[in-house]
C-alpha cells in the first residue's frame, strides 16, 4: 500500500517539551557531594592519625561519585533536547535545528511500551513512531511534560487520520499490513531494555481474509476481538469461538488502528 502524500500539517494543537528537573537534581547532587568531600578534606588533620587515611579514601570516593553525577548531565541534556509539535494532521519532532515531520495518515507504526519501574504494570510509559520499517523511530517517554496527555492525543489523531486511508485501500481491493513483535520478543526486550531494536512479523488484512503466521482466515469467519487488561493479550476468534490469533497487545504496532481496522472488516463482512 502506497503512502498518501501529505500537503498540510493542519493547525498546531500543542507543543510538548521535556522537564529539566532531573538535570537540576544531578547538578545539585554533584555540587553537594563535592562540598561534602571538601568538608571532609578540610577536617582530616583534626582526626586521629589512623583515621586520616580512611577519610582520604572517603574523599576520593565522594569526588568519583560527584564526577559520575556530572558525567550523566550531558546525556540527560541530549535525551531532553527534543520537543514534539502535535498538529491536526501530523507530528513533528524537533531537536536543535533538525525537524522531522510525519503525517498521521502516513504513519505505519505507533509503538507503545513500558519500561523502567512501569515495565510490569501495563502502563505505557513510552511512545515511538515511524513512517515505515525503513524509517528510524522517533521516541518519547514519560519524562515529557504531560506525557500521558501527549500519548492520548497522538493515538486519537493517528486513528482519525490513518483509518480512512486503510479503509479506502481495503475497499479498492488492496491489502494492508500491520507489524507485530512476538510475545517472546516483547518479554526479552523488557529484560534487555533495547525496546527500539524491534524485529517484527506481518499481519496482512484484506477484505477477504486475515493472514498471520502462515495461516489465512476469511474475514467472514471473524467475530470477536478480546482485549485482556490483566494479561495484556489480544485474541481474535472466529465464528466458532476458536482462536485465530493471540499475542500481547503491546506488541502490535499501531494497536488502536489495528483494532479499528479489524472491527471495520468484521462489520463489512456482515453487511
PyMOL commands that set and color helices and strands:
alter all, ss='L'
color gray80, all
select helices_A, chain A and resi 21-42+44-46+49-79+104-106+116-118+147-171+183-192+219-221+249-251+255-270
alter helices_A, ss='H'
color red, helices_A
select strands_A, chain A and resi 12-17+82-87+90-95+98-103+109-113+126-130+138-141+176-180+201-205+209-212+215-218+222-227+233-238+243-248
alter strands_A, ss='S'
color yellow, strands_A
deselect
rebuild
show_as cartoon
